Amino acid sequence: MSQAKQGNSVKVHYTGKLDDGTVFDSSVGREPLDFTVGARQLIAGFDEAVVGMAVGEKKTVRIAAEQAYGPHNPEMTLQVPRSDLPADIQPELGMQLEASQEGGHSMVVTVVEVTDESVTFDANHPLAGKALTFEIEVVELG
């Protein structure tokens, strides 16, 4: 029985959960996830977890933040006076906005605090700093 190795095209079904059991993503009810092992298309821990798995095999793996979306970087939060925001934006906790950076690049930021005077934005990935648990099933090896 062949096993997934670097360079293989694989299809997997997965469910990703946080430590509190909250499901943050799943392929259940959708097409399986198709990727090339070792091609850095996914977080490192997920990619590594699939190596050695065979079609039909299932496993549950907990991936530390460092092998997922990295640690939460406090330097990627920014407090902005409300008066600096465009008048048509009414910030709400959890709202995601696209912000322009110098050089023309854009990034998604999440509103993490709103006061009468200011709004705090976080440019970290929403899953940064979190360990992730995945239930993985290999459904096809190419």
The first five atom37 places (N, CA, C, CB, O) and aatype in JSON, in Angstrom:
{
  "aatype": [12, 15, 5, 0, 11, 5, 7, 2, 15, 19, 11, 19, 8, 18, 16, 7, 11, 10, 3, 3, 7, 16, 19, 13, 3, 15, 15, 19, 7, 1, 6, 14, 10, 3, 13, 16, 19, 7, 0, 1, 5, 10, 9, 0, 7, 13, 3, 6, 0, 19, 19, 7, 12, 0, 19, 7, 6, 11, 11, 16, 19, 1, 9, 0, 0, 6, 5, 0, 18, 7, 14, 8, 2, 14, 6, 12, 16, 10, 5, 19, 14, 1, 15, 3, 10, 14, 0, 3, 9, 5, 14, 6, 10, 7, 12, 5, 10, 6, 0, 15, 5, 6, 7, 7, 8, 15, 12, 19, 19, 16, 19, 19, 6, 19, 16, 3, 6, 15, 19, 16, 13, 3, 0, 2, 8, 14, 10, 0, 7, 11, 0, 10, 16, 13, 6, 9, 6, 19, 19, 6, 10, 7],
  "atom_mask": [
    [1, 1, 1, 1, 1],
    [1, 1, 1, 1, 1],
    [1, 1, 1, 1, 1],
    [1, 1, 1, 1, 1],
    [1, 1, 1, 1, 1],
    [1, 1, 1, 1, 1],
    [1, 1, 1, 0, 1],
    [1, 1, 1, 1, 1],
    [1, 1, 1, 1, 1],
    [1, 1, 1, 1, 1],
    [1, 1, 1, 1, 1],
    [1, 1, 1, 1, 1],
    [1, 1, 1, 1, 1],
    [1, 1, 1, 1, 1],
    [1, 1, 1, 1, 1],
    [1, 1, 1, 0, 1],
    [1, 1, 1, 1, 1],
    [1, 1, 1, 1, 1],
    [1, 1, 1, 1, 1],
    [1, 1, 1, 1, 1],
    [1, 1, 1, 0, 1],
    [1, 1, 1, 1, 1],
    [1, 1, 1, 1, 1],
    [1, 1, 1, 1, 1],
    [1, 1, 1, 1, 1],
    [1, 1, 1, 1, 1],
    [1, 1, 1, 1, 1],
    [1, 1, 1, 1, 1],
    [1, 1, 1, 0, 1],
    [1, 1, 1, 1, 1],
    [1, 1, 1, 1, 1],
    [1, 1, 1, 1, 1],
    [1, 1, 1, 1, 1],
    [1, 1, 1, 1, 1],
    [1, 1, 1, 1, 1],
    [1, 1, 1, 1, 1],
    [1, 1, 1, 1, 1],
    [1, 1, 1, 0, 1],
    [1, 1, 1, 1, 1],
    [1, 1, 1, 1, 1],
    [1, 1, 1, 1, 1],
    [1, 1, 1, 1, 1],
    [1, 1, 1, 1, 1],
    [1, 1, 1, 1, 1],
    [1, 1, 1, 0, 1],
    [1, 1, 1, 1, 1],
    [1, 1, 1, 1, 1],
    [1, 1, 1, 1, 1],
    [1, 1, 1, 1, 1],
    [1, 1, 1, 1, 1],
    [1, 1, 1, 1, 1],
    [1, 1, 1, 0, 1],
    [1, 1, 1, 1, 1],
    [1, 1, 1, 1, 1],
    [1, 1, 1, 1, 1],
    [1, 1, 1, 0, 1],
    [1, 1, 1, 1, 1],
    [1, 1, 1, 1, 1],
    [1, 1, 1, 1, 1],
    [1, 1, 1, 1, 1],
    [1, 1, 1, 1, 1],
    [1, 1, 1, 1, 1],
    [1, 1, 1, 1, 1],
    [1, 1, 1, 1, 1],
    [1, 1, 1, 1, 1],
    [1, 1, 1, 1, 1],
    [1, 1, 1, 1, 1],
    [1, 1, 1, 1, 1],
    [1, 1, 1, 1, 1],
    [1, 1, 1, 0, 1],
    [1, 1, 1, 1, 1],
    [1, 1, 1, 1, 1],
    [1, 1, 1, 1, 1],
    [1, 1, 1, 1, 1],
    [1, 1, 1, 1, 1],
    [1, 1, 1, 1, 1],
    [1, 1, 1, 1, 1],
    [1, 1, 1, 1, 1],
    [1, 1, 1, 1, 1],
    [1, 1, 1, 1, 1],
    [1, 1, 1, 1, 1],
    [1, 1, 1, 1, 1],
    [1, 1, 1, 1, 1],
    [1, 1, 1, 1, 1],
    [1, 1, 1, 1, 1],
    [1, 1, 1, 1, 1],
    [1, 1, 1, 1, 1],
    [1, 1, 1, 1, 1],
    [1, 1, 1, 1, 1],
    [1, 1, 1, 1, 1],
    [1, 1, 1, 1, 1],
    [1, 1, 1, 1, 1],
    [1, 1, 1, 1, 1],
    [1, 1, 1, 0, 1],
    [1, 1, 1, 1, 1],
    [1, 1, 1, 1, 1],
    [1, 1, 1, 1, 1],
    [1, 1, 1, 1, 1],
    [1, 1, 1, 1, 1],
    [1, 1, 1, 1, 1],
    [1, 1, 1, 1, 1],
    [1, 1, 1, 1, 1],
    [1, 1, 1, 0, 1],
    [1, 1, 1, 0, 1],
    [1, 1, 1, 1, 1],
    [1, 1, 1, 1, 1],
    [1, 1, 1, 1, 1],
    [1, 1, 1, 1, 1],
    [1, 1, 1, 1, 1],
    [1, 1, 1, 1, 1],
    [1, 1, 1, 1, 1],
    [1, 1, 1, 1, 1],
    [1, 1, 1, 1, 1],
    [1, 1, 1, 1, 1],
    [1, 1, 1, 1, 1],
    [1, 1, 1, 1, 1],
    [1, 1, 1, 1, 1],
    [1, 1, 1, 1, 1],
    [1, 1, 1, 1, 1],
    [1, 1, 1, 1, 1],
    [1, 1, 1, 1, 1],
    [1, 1, 1, 1, 1],
    [1, 1, 1, 1, 1],
    [1, 1, 1, 1, 1],
    [1, 1, 1, 1, 1],
    [1, 1, 1, 1, 1],
    [1, 1, 1, 1, 1],
    [1, 1, 1, 1, 1],
    [1, 1, 1, 0, 1],
    [1, 1, 1, 1, 1],
    [1, 1, 1, 1, 1],
    [1, 1, 1, 1, 1],
    [1, 1, 1, 1, 1],
    [1, 1, 1, 1, 1],
    [1, 1, 1, 1, 1],
    [1, 1, 1, 1, 1],
    [1, 1, 1, 1, 1],
    [1, 1, 1, 1, 1],
    [1, 1, 1, 1, 1],
    [1, 1, 1, 1, 1],
    [1, 1, 1, 1, 1],
    [1, 1, 1, 0, 1]
  ],
  "atom_positions": [
    [[0.86, -1.18, 0.0], [0.0, 0.0, 0.0], [0.9, 1.24, 0.0], [-0.97, 0.0, 1.24], [1.77, 1.38, 0.86]],
    [[0.69, 2.14, -0.97], [1.56, 3.31, -1.03], [1.18, 4.34, 0.02], [1.51, 3.94, -2.43], [0.03, 4.44, 0.44]],
    [[2.18, 5.09, 0.41], [2.01, 6.11, 1.44], [2.41, 7.47, 0.87], [2.84, 5.77, 2.7], [3.25, 7.56, -0.02]],
    [[1.78, 8.51, 1.4], [2.08, 9.87, 0.96], [3.52, 10.23, 1.28], [1.12, 10.87, 1.61], [4.01, 9.99, 2.38]],
    [[4.19, 10.83, 0.29], [5.55, 11.3, 0.5], [5.73, 12.63, -0.22], [6.59, 10.25, 0.0], [4.87, 13.06, -0.99]],
    [[6.86, 13.27, 0.03], [7.16, 14.56, -0.58], [6.95, 14.49, -2.09], [8.61, 15.01, -0.25], [7.42, 13.56, -2.74]],
    [[6.24, 15.48, -2.64], [6.02, 15.55, -4.08], [4.74, 14.88, -4.55], [0.0, 0.0, 0.0], [4.31, 15.1, -5.69]],
    [[4.11, 14.04, -3.7], [2.85, 13.4, -4.09], [1.71, 14.4, -4.1], [2.52, 12.24, -3.14], [1.66, 15.31, -3.28]],
    [[0.8, 14.2, -5.05], [-0.47, 14.92, -5.04], [-1.4, 14.08, -4.18], [-1.05, 15.15, -6.51], [-1.54, 12.88, -4.39]],
    [[-2.04, 14.71, -3.21], [-2.95, 13.99, -2.32], [-4.28, 14.74, -2.21], [-2.32, 13.81, -0.92], [-4.35, 15.95, -2.4]],
    [[-5.31, 13.98, -1.91], [-6.62, 14.56, -1.58], [-6.98, 14.06, -0.2], [-7.72, 14.18, -2.65], [-6.9, 12.87, 0.09]],
    [[-7.38, 15.01, 0.66], [-7.73, 14.66, 2.03], [-9.04, 15.34, 2.42], [-6.61, 15.07, 3.0], [-9.38, 16.42, 1.93]],
    [[-9.75, 14.68, 3.32], [-10.84, 15.34, 4.03], [-10.27, 15.69, 5.39], [-12.14, 14.42, 4.13], [-9.45, 14.96, 5.95]],
    [[-10.72, 16.82, 5.92], [-10.18, 17.28, 7.2], [-11.24, 18.07, 7.96], [-8.92, 18.12, 6.98], [-12.19, 18.6, 7.38]],
    [[-11.04, 18.14, 9.26], [-11.78, 19.04, 10.13], [-10.76, 19.66, 11.06], [-12.94, 18.3, 10.92], [-10.01, 18.95, 11.73]],
    [[-10.73, 21.0, 11.11], [-9.81, 21.71, 11.98], [-10.55, 22.28, 13.18], [0.0, 0.0, 0.0], [-11.6, 22.9, 13.04]],
    [[-9.97, 22.06, 14.37], [-10.59, 22.53, 15.61], [-9.58, 23.28, 16.46], [-11.18, 21.36, 16.4], [-8.38, 23.03, 16.4]],
    [[-10.11, 24.2, 17.26], [-9.31, 24.89, 18.27], [-9.31, 24.04, 19.54], [-9.85, 26.33, 18.55], [-10.06, 23.07, 19.64]],
    [[-8.48, 24.42, 20.5], [-8.4, 23.66, 21.75], [-9.73, 23.58, 22.5], [-7.36, 24.27, 22.66], [-9.96, 22.62, 23.24]],
    [[-10.6, 24.57, 22.32], [-11.9, 24.54, 23.01], [-12.94, 23.71, 22.25], [-12.42, 25.96, 23.19], [-14.1, 23.63, 22.66]],
    [[-12.52, 23.09, 21.13], [-13.43, 22.24, 20.36], [-14.14, 22.95, 19.22], [0.0, 0.0, 0.0], [-14.84, 22.31, 18.43]],
    [[-13.97, 24.27, 19.11], [-14.6, 25.03, 18.04], [-14.03, 24.61, 16.69], [-14.4, 26.54, 18.26], [-12.82, 24.6, 16.49]],
    [[-14.92, 24.26, 15.75], [-14.49, 23.93, 14.39], [-14.29, 25.23, 13.63], [-15.54, 23.0, 13.67], [-15.21, 26.04, 13.52]],
    [[-13.06, 25.43, 13.08], [-12.8, 26.65, 12.32], [-12.79, 26.41, 10.82], [-11.49, 27.26, 12.75], [-12.88, 27.36, 10.04]],
    [[-12.68, 25.15, 10.39], [-12.72, 24.82, 8.97], [-12.91, 23.33, 8.81], [-11.43, 25.3, 8.24], [-12.48, 22.54, 9.66]],
    [[-13.55, 22.94, 7.71], [-13.77, 21.52, 7.44], [-14.08, 21.33, 5.96], [-14.92, 20.97, 8.31], [-14.67, 22.19, 5.32]],
    [[-13.67, 20.18, 5.44], [-14.02, 19.83, 4.05], [-15.26, 18.94, 4.0], [-12.84, 19.14, 3.36], [-15.69, 18.55, 2.91]],
    [[-15.82, 18.61, 5.14], [-17.01, 17.75, 5.18], [-18.13, 18.43, 4.39], [-17.46, 17.48, 6.66], [-18.45, 19.59, 4.61]],
    [[-18.71, 17.68, 3.46], [-19.77, 18.21, 2.62], [-19.25, 18.98, 1.41], [0.0, 0.0, 0.0], [-20.03, 19.53, 0.64]],
    [[-17.93, 19.01, 1.26], [-17.31, 19.68, 0.11], [-16.35, 18.7, -0.56], [-16.56, 21.0, 0.56], [-16.17, 17.57, -0.11]],
    [[-15.73, 19.16, -1.63], [-14.7, 18.37, -2.28], [-13.5, 18.25, -1.33], [-14.27, 19.02, -3.64], [-13.25, 19.16, -0.54]],
    [[-12.77, 17.13, -1.39], [-11.58, 17.03, -0.53], [-10.53, 18.07, -0.93], [-10.98, 15.6, -0.61], [-10.52, 18.56, -2.06]],
    [[-9.68, 18.39, -0.01], [-8.57, 19.31, -0.24], [-7.51, 18.6, -1.07], [-7.97, 19.82, 1.11], [-7.08, 17.5, -0.73]],
    [[-7.1, 19.22, -2.15], [-6.12, 18.65, -3.09], [-4.85, 19.49, -3.0], [-6.68, 18.61, -4.56], [-4.9, 20.7, -3.24]],
    [[-3.71, 18.88, -2.67], [-2.46, 19.62, -2.58], [-1.28, 18.69, -2.85], [-2.31, 20.29, -1.2], [-1.43, 17.47, -2.88]],
    [[-0.12, 19.29, -3.04], [1.11, 18.54, -3.25], [1.91, 18.54, -1.96], [1.94, 19.14, -4.41], [2.24, 19.61, -1.44]],
    [[2.22, 17.36, -1.44], [2.96, 17.23, -0.18], [4.34, 17.89, -0.34], [3.1, 15.73, 0.23], [5.06, 17.62, -1.3]],
    [[4.68, 18.76, 0.61], [5.99, 19.4, 0.61], [6.11, 20.63, -0.26], [0.0, 0.0, 0.0], [7.18, 21.23, -0.33]],
    [[5.03, 21.04, -0.92], [5.09, 22.2, -1.82], [4.79, 23.52, -1.1], [4.11, 22.01, -2.96], [4.7, 24.57, -1.74]],
    [[4.65, 23.46, 0.21], [4.4, 24.65, 1.03], [3.1, 25.36, 0.65], [5.56, 25.62, 0.91], [3.0, 26.58, 0.71]],
    [[2.11, 24.57, 0.27], [0.8, 25.12, -0.05], [-0.06, 25.26, 1.2], [0.08, 24.24, -1.08], [-1.03, 26.02, 1.22]],
    [[0.31, 24.53, 2.24], [-0.44, 24.5, 3.5], [0.48, 24.81, 4.66], [-1.13, 23.13, 3.7], [1.69, 24.93, 4.49]],
    [[-0.1, 24.94, 5.84], [0.74, 25.14, 7.02], [1.66, 23.93, 7.19], [-0.13, 25.37, 8.3], [1.27, 22.8, 6.88]],
    [[2.86, 24.17, 7.7], [3.88, 23.13, 7.79], [3.42, 21.9, 8.56], [5.11, 23.7, 8.44], [3.67, 20.77, 8.13]],
    [[2.76, 22.09, 9.68], [2.35, 20.96, 10.51], [1.36, 20.04, 9.82], [0.0, 0.0, 0.0], [1.4, 18.83, 10.01]],
    [[0.45, 20.61, 9.01], [-0.53, 19.8, 8.28], [0.19, 19.0, 7.2], [-1.64, 20.69, 7.65], [-0.03, 17.8, 7.05]],
    [[1.05, 19.67, 6.47], [1.82, 19.04, 5.4], [2.61, 17.85, 5.95], [2.78, 20.07, 4.75], [2.59, 16.76, 5.37]],
    [[3.3, 18.06, 7.06], [4.11, 17.01, 7.69], [3.26, 15.86, 8.2], [4.94, 17.59, 8.83], [3.68, 14.71, 8.16]],
    [[2.05, 16.16, 8.68], [1.17, 15.14, 9.26], [0.73, 14.12, 8.21], [-0.04, 15.79, 9.89], [0.48, 12.96, 8.54]],
    [[0.62, 14.56, 6.96], [0.13, 13.67, 5.9], [1.2, 12.69, 5.43], [-0.37, 14.5, 4.71], [0.88, 11.62, 4.92]],
    [[2.48, 13.06, 5.59], [3.57, 12.19, 5.15], [3.45, 10.83, 5.84], [4.95, 12.83, 5.45], [3.32, 10.75, 7.06]],
    [[3.49, 9.77, 5.04], [3.41, 8.41, 5.57], [2.01, 7.84, 5.65], [0.0, 0.0, 0.0], [1.84, 6.66, 5.96]],
    [[0.99, 8.66, 5.39], [-0.38, 8.17, 5.45], [-0.76, 7.48, 4.14], [-1.36, 9.33, 5.74], [-0.27, 7.85, 3.07]],
    [[-1.63, 6.47, 4.23], [-2.11, 5.73, 3.07], [-3.58, 6.06, 2.82], [-1.93, 4.2, 3.27], [-4.26, 6.59, 3.7]],
    [[-4.06, 5.75, 1.62], [-5.47, 5.98, 1.28], [-6.35, 5.25, 2.29], [-5.79, 5.51, -0.17], [-6.13, 4.07, 2.59]],
    [[-7.34, 5.96, 2.81], [-8.26, 5.38, 3.78], [-7.81, 5.57, 5.22], [0.0, 0.0, 0.0], [-8.6, 5.37, 6.15]],
    [[-6.56, 5.94, 5.41], [-6.04, 6.13, 6.76], [-6.55, 7.44, 7.34], [-4.49, 6.12, 6.76], [-6.67, 8.45, 6.64]],
    [[-6.86, 7.41, 8.65], [-7.31, 8.59, 9.37], [-6.36, 8.84, 10.53], [-8.78, 8.43, 9.87], [-5.82, 7.9, 11.12]],
    [[-6.18, 10.11, 10.85], [-5.38, 10.45, 12.03], [-5.82, 11.8, 12.55], [-3.87, 10.46, 11.7], [-6.35, 12.63, 11.82]],
    [[-5.58, 12.0, 13.84], [-5.82, 13.28, 14.48], [-4.47, 13.79, 14.94], [-6.83, 13.16, 15.67], [-3.71, 13.08, 15.59]],
    [[-4.18, 15.03, 14.59], [-2.89, 15.62, 14.92], [-3.1, 17.02, 15.49], [-1.97, 15.66, 13.69], [-3.9, 17.79, 14.98]],
    [[-2.36, 17.33, 16.55], [-2.39, 18.67, 17.15], [-1.13, 19.38, 16.69], [-2.47, 18.62, 18.74], [-0.02, 18.88, 16.85]],
    [[-1.31, 20.56, 16.11], [-0.21, 21.31, 15.54], [0.01, 22.57, 16.37], [-0.49, 21.66, 14.05], [-0.91, 23.37, 16.55]],
    [[1.22, 22.72, 16.88], [1.56, 23.9, 17.68], [1.49, 25.15, 16.81], [2.96, 23.76, 18.31], [1.66, 25.08, 15.59]],
    [[1.24, 26.29, 17.43], [1.13, 27.55, 16.7], [2.33, 27.8, 15.79], [0.98, 28.71, 17.67], [2.17, 28.33, 14.69]],
    [[3.51, 27.43, 16.24], [4.73, 27.67, 15.45], [4.73, 26.9, 14.14], [5.96, 27.28, 16.27], [5.37, 27.32, 13.18]],
    [[4.02, 25.77, 14.07], [3.93, 24.97, 12.85], [2.61, 25.23, 12.11], [4.05, 23.48, 13.19], [2.3, 24.57, 11.11]],
    [[1.86, 26.2, 12.62], [0.58, 26.56, 11.99], [0.72, 27.98, 11.44], [-0.62, 26.45, 13.02], [1.38, 28.18, 10.42]],
    [[0.09, 28.95, 12.09], [0.14, 30.33, 11.6], [1.09, 31.21, 12.4], [-1.25, 30.93, 11.64], [1.04, 32.44, 12.3]],
    [[1.94, 30.58, 13.2], [2.95, 31.32, 13.96], [2.41, 31.92, 15.23], [0.0, 0.0, 0.0], [1.2, 31.9, 15.48]],
    [[3.31, 32.47, 16.04], [2.88, 33.12, 17.27], [2.16, 34.43, 16.97], [4.08, 33.37, 18.19], [2.35, 35.02, 15.91]],
    [[1.34, 34.86, 17.9], [0.67, 36.16, 17.77], [1.73, 37.24, 18.01], [-0.54, 36.3, 18.8], [2.41, 37.23, 19.03]],
    [[1.87, 38.15, 17.06], [2.87, 39.21, 17.13], [2.19, 40.51, 17.58], [3.59, 39.4, 15.76], [1.44, 41.11, 16.81]],
    [[2.46, 40.96, 18.81], [1.82, 42.18, 19.3], [2.19, 43.42, 18.47], [2.2, 42.41, 20.75], [1.45, 44.4, 18.48]],
    [[3.3, 43.38, 17.76], [3.71, 44.51, 16.93], [2.81, 44.67, 15.7], [5.16, 44.34, 16.48], [2.89, 45.68, 15.0]],
    [[1.95, 43.68, 15.45], [1.04, 43.75, 14.31], [-0.34, 44.26, 14.7], [0.92, 42.38, 13.65], [-1.31, 44.1, 13.96]],
    [[-0.42, 44.89, 15.89], [-1.65, 45.55, 16.29], [-1.41, 47.06, 16.24], [-2.12, 45.1, 17.72], [-0.3, 47.53, 16.5]],
    [[-2.43, 47.79, 15.9], [-2.3, 49.23, 15.73], [-3.55, 49.92, 16.23], [-2.03, 49.58, 14.25], [-4.67, 49.58, 15.84]],
    [[-3.35, 50.9, 17.1], [-4.47, 51.7, 17.6], [-4.52, 52.99, 16.78], [-4.31, 52.01, 19.14], [-3.53, 53.7, 16.64]],
    [[-5.7, 53.28, 16.24], [-5.9, 54.43, 15.36], [-6.99, 55.32, 15.95], [-6.28, 53.98, 13.92], [-8.04, 54.82, 16.37]],
    [[-6.75, 56.64, 15.99], [-7.83, 57.53, 16.45], [-9.04, 57.41, 15.51], [-7.33, 59.02, 16.51], [-8.88, 57.35, 14.29]],
    [[-10.22, 57.39, 16.08], [-11.43, 57.27, 15.24], [-11.5, 58.38, 14.2], [-12.69, 57.3, 16.11], [-12.02, 58.18, 13.1]],
    [[-10.98, 59.54, 14.55], [-11.02, 60.67, 13.62], [-10.18, 60.42, 12.36], [-10.53, 61.94, 14.32], [-10.37, 61.11, 11.35]],
    [[-9.26, 59.45, 12.39], [-8.43, 59.12, 11.23], [-9.11, 58.14, 10.28], [-7.1, 58.55, 11.69], [-8.62, 57.9, 9.17]],
    [[-10.23, 57.57, 10.7], [-10.94, 56.6, 9.86], [-11.86, 57.32, 8.87], [-11.76, 55.61, 10.72], [-12.37, 58.4, 9.18]],
    [[-12.06, 56.74, 7.69], [-13.04, 57.33, 6.77], [-14.42, 57.39, 7.43], [-13.11, 56.5, 5.45], [-14.79, 56.5, 8.2]],
    [[-15.16, 58.44, 7.12], [-16.46, 58.67, 7.76], [-17.46, 57.55, 7.5], [-17.03, 59.98, 7.27], [-18.36, 57.33, 8.31]],
    [[-17.32, 56.85, 6.37], [-18.29, 55.81, 6.03], [-18.02, 54.47, 6.71], [-18.31, 55.6, 4.54], [-18.77, 53.52, 6.53]],
    [[-16.94, 54.39, 7.5], [-16.63, 53.13, 8.21], [-17.09, 53.24, 9.66], [-15.11, 52.81, 8.14], [-16.64, 54.11, 10.41]],
    [[-17.99, 52.34, 10.03], [-18.47, 52.24, 11.4], [-17.89, 50.94, 11.99], [-20.06, 52.26, 11.48], [-18.5, 49.89, 11.85]],
    [[-16.73, 51.01, 12.63], [-16.06, 49.8, 13.1], [-16.84, 49.04, 14.17], [-14.71, 50.15, 13.63], [-17.41, 49.64, 15.09]],
    [[-16.84, 47.72, 14.03], [-17.47, 46.84, 15.0], [-16.49, 45.74, 15.34], [-18.81, 46.25, 14.46], [-15.69, 45.33, 14.5]],
    [[-16.53, 45.27, 16.56], [-15.66, 44.2, 17.03], [-15.75, 43.0, 16.09], [-16.02, 43.8, 18.47], [-16.85, 42.53, 15.79]],
    [[-14.61, 42.49, 15.63], [-14.59, 41.33, 14.75], [-14.65, 41.67, 13.27], [0.0, 0.0, 0.0], [-14.4, 40.8, 12.43]],
    [[-14.99, 42.9, 12.94], [-15.07, 43.32, 11.53], [-13.68, 43.2, 10.89], [-15.6, 44.78, 11.42], [-12.67, 43.54, 11.49]],
    [[-13.66, 42.71, 9.65], [-12.4, 42.64, 8.91], [-12.42, 43.67, 7.8], [-12.18, 41.21, 8.33], [-13.41, 43.83, 7.08]],
    [[-11.3, 44.37, 7.67], [-11.16, 45.42, 6.67], [-9.87, 45.21, 5.9], [-11.19, 46.83, 7.32], [-8.94, 44.58, 6.4]],
    [[-9.81, 45.73, 4.7], [-8.59, 45.68, 3.92], [-7.9, 47.03, 4.08], [-8.87, 45.35, 2.4], [-8.49, 48.08, 3.85]],
    [[-6.63, 46.97, 4.49], [-5.86, 48.2, 4.71], [-4.7, 48.25, 3.73], [-5.34, 48.27, 6.17], [-4.07, 47.24, 3.44]],
    [[-4.44, 49.44, 3.22], [-3.32, 49.63, 2.3], [-2.06, 49.95, 3.09], [-3.63, 50.77, 1.29], [-2.09, 50.66, 4.09]],
    [[-0.94, 49.38, 2.61], [0.35, 49.64, 3.22], [1.19, 50.47, 2.27], [1.07, 48.31, 3.59], [0.83, 50.66, 1.11]],
    [[2.3, 50.96, 2.78], [3.25, 51.66, 1.91], [3.69, 50.68, 0.82], [4.47, 52.2, 2.72], [3.84, 49.49, 1.09]],
    [[3.89, 51.17, -0.36], [4.3, 50.31, -1.47], [3.12, 49.72, -2.22], [0.0, 0.0, 0.0], [3.31, 48.97, -3.18]],
    [[1.9, 50.06, -1.8], [0.71, 49.6, -2.51], [0.18, 48.24, -2.12], [0.0, 0.0, 0.0], [-0.83, 47.81, -2.66]],
    [[0.84, 47.56, -1.2], [0.35, 46.25, -0.77], [-0.84, 46.44, 0.17], [1.48, 45.43, -0.06], [-0.96, 47.46, 0.85]],
    [[-1.72, 45.44, 0.19], [-2.85, 45.52, 1.11], [-2.83, 44.31, 2.03], [-4.2, 45.59, 0.33], [-2.25, 43.27, 1.72]],
    [[-3.46, 44.47, 3.17], [-3.55, 43.38, 4.14], [-4.91, 43.45, 4.82], [-2.41, 43.47, 5.19], [-5.54, 44.5, 4.91]],
    [[-5.34, 42.3, 5.3], [-6.61, 42.22, 6.03], [-6.31, 42.44, 7.5], [-7.34, 40.85, 5.79], [-5.41, 41.82, 8.07]],
    [[-7.08, 43.33, 8.11], [-6.96, 43.59, 9.54], [-8.31, 43.33, 10.2], [-6.48, 45.05, 9.81], [-9.36, 43.48, 9.58]],
    [[-8.26, 42.94, 11.45], [-9.48, 42.66, 12.22], [-9.61, 43.69, 13.33], [-9.45, 41.22, 12.8], [-8.64, 44.0, 14.02]],
    [[-10.8, 44.22, 13.51], [-11.08, 45.16, 14.6], [-11.14, 44.34, 15.89], [-12.42, 45.97, 14.35], [-11.97, 43.44, 16.03]],
    [[-10.25, 44.67, 16.84], [-10.21, 43.91, 18.1], [-10.64, 44.73, 19.31], [-8.81, 43.38, 18.32], [-10.89, 44.18, 20.38]],
    [[-10.72, 46.07, 19.13], [-11.2, 46.91, 20.22], [-11.75, 48.21, 19.63], [-10.07, 47.21, 21.26], [-11.16, 48.79, 18.71]],
    [[-12.88, 48.65, 20.17], [-13.49, 49.91, 19.72], [-13.84, 50.72, 20.96], [-14.77, 49.65, 18.83], [-14.54, 50.24, 21.86]],
    [[-13.34, 51.95, 21.0], [-13.71, 52.88, 22.07], [-14.25, 54.14, 21.4], [-12.48, 53.2, 23.03], [-14.26, 54.25, 20.18]],
    [[-14.7, 55.09, 22.2], [-15.2, 56.36, 21.66], [-14.08, 57.13, 20.96], [-15.8, 57.22, 22.78], [-14.33, 57.88, 20.02]],
    [[-12.85, 56.93, 21.41], [-11.72, 57.69, 20.89], [-10.9, 56.97, 19.83], [-10.83, 58.08, 22.0], [-10.31, 57.61, 18.96]],
    [[-10.85, 55.62, 19.9], [-9.93, 54.9, 19.0], [-10.46, 53.53, 18.61], [-8.58, 54.74, 19.67], [-11.43, 53.01, 19.17]],
    [[-9.78, 52.97, 17.6], [-10.07, 51.61, 17.14], [-8.73, 50.88, 17.08], [-10.8, 51.61, 15.72], [-7.74, 51.41, 16.58]],
    [[-8.71, 49.64, 17.59], [-7.49, 48.84, 17.54], [-7.68, 47.75, 16.5], [-7.14, 48.24, 18.93], [-8.65, 47.0, 16.52]],
    [[-6.7, 47.68, 15.59], [-6.71, 46.69, 14.51], [-5.6, 45.67, 14.76], [-6.52, 47.38, 13.13], [-4.55, 45.99, 15.3]],
    [[-5.86, 44.44, 14.34], [-4.88, 43.36, 14.46], [-4.65, 42.79, 13.06], [-5.35, 42.25, 15.46], [-5.59, 42.31, 12.42]],
    [[-3.4, 42.83, 12.59], [-3.05, 42.33, 11.26], [-2.53, 40.9, 11.3], [-2.02, 43.23, 10.62], [-2.16, 40.35, 10.26]],
    [[-2.48, 40.28, 12.47], [-2.09, 38.87, 12.57], [-3.16, 38.02, 11.89], [-1.9, 38.44, 14.05], [-4.32, 38.41, 11.8]],
    [[-2.75, 36.83, 11.41], [-3.74, 35.88, 10.92], [-4.67, 35.56, 12.08], [-3.06, 34.57, 10.34], [-4.2, 35.45, 13.22]],
    [[-5.98, 35.4, 11.85], [-6.91, 35.12, 12.96], [-6.55, 33.88, 13.78], [-8.3, 34.95, 12.41], [-6.95, 33.78, 14.94]],
    [[-5.8, 32.94, 13.2], [-5.42, 31.73, 13.94], [-3.99, 31.8, 14.49], [-5.56, 30.51, 13.05], [-3.5, 30.81, 15.03]],
    [[-3.32, 32.95, 14.35], [-1.97, 33.11, 14.9], [-2.0, 32.92, 16.41], [-1.39, 34.5, 14.54], [-2.92, 33.38, 17.08]],
    [[-0.99, 32.25, 16.92], [-0.88, 32.03, 18.36], [-1.72, 30.89, 18.89], [0.0, 0.0, 0.0], [-1.76, 30.65, 20.1]],
    [[-2.4, 30.17, 18.0], [-3.28, 29.09, 18.43], [-2.78, 27.73, 17.95], [-4.71, 29.32, 17.93], [-2.33, 27.58, 16.81]],
    [[-2.86, 26.75, 18.83], [-2.62, 25.37, 18.43], [-3.87, 24.89, 17.7], [-2.27, 24.44, 19.67], [-4.99, 25.24, 18.08]],
    [[-3.67, 24.1, 16.67], [-4.78, 23.61, 15.85], [-4.79, 22.09, 15.85], [-4.69, 24.15, 14.41], [-3.74, 21.46, 15.75]],
    [[-5.97, 21.51, 15.97], [-6.12, 20.06, 15.9], [-6.87, 19.72, 14.62], [-6.85, 19.5, 17.16], [-7.95, 20.26, 14.36]],
    [[-6.3, 18.82, 13.84], [-6.93, 18.39, 12.59], [-7.22, 16.91, 12.63], [-6.04, 18.73, 11.39], [-6.38, 16.11, 13.05]],
    [[-8.42, 16.54, 12.19], [-8.76, 15.16, 11.89], [-8.57, 15.05, 10.39], [-10.25, 14.77, 12.36], [-9.22, 15.76, 9.63]],
    [[-7.69, 14.16, 9.96], [-7.31, 14.05, 8.55], [-7.61, 12.64, 8.05], [-5.82, 14.39, 8.35], [-7.34, 11.66, 8.74]],
    [[-8.18, 12.55, 6.83], [-8.37, 11.27, 6.16], [-7.87, 11.4, 4.74], [-9.86, 10.82, 6.19], [-8.33, 12.26, 3.99]],
    [[-6.93, 10.54, 4.35], [-6.43, 10.55, 2.98], [-7.44, 9.79, 2.11], [-4.99, 9.91, 2.88], [-7.77, 8.64, 2.4]],
    [[-7.91, 10.45, 1.05], [-8.9, 9.81, 0.18], [-8.32, 9.45, -1.19], [-10.1, 10.71, 0.01], [-8.9, 8.64, -1.9]],
    [[-7.18, 10.07, -1.56], [-6.57, 9.74, -2.85], [-5.11, 10.14, -2.85], [-7.32, 10.44, -3.99], [-4.74, 11.2, -2.34]],
    [[-4.28, 9.29, -3.44], [-2.86, 9.6, -3.67], [-2.62, 9.6, -5.16], [-1.92, 8.57, -2.96], [-3.08, 8.71, -5.87]],
    [[-1.89, 10.62, -5.64], [-1.59, 10.71, -7.07], [-0.14, 10.55, -7.36], [0.0, 0.0, 0.0], [0.27, 10.6, -8.52]]
  ]
}
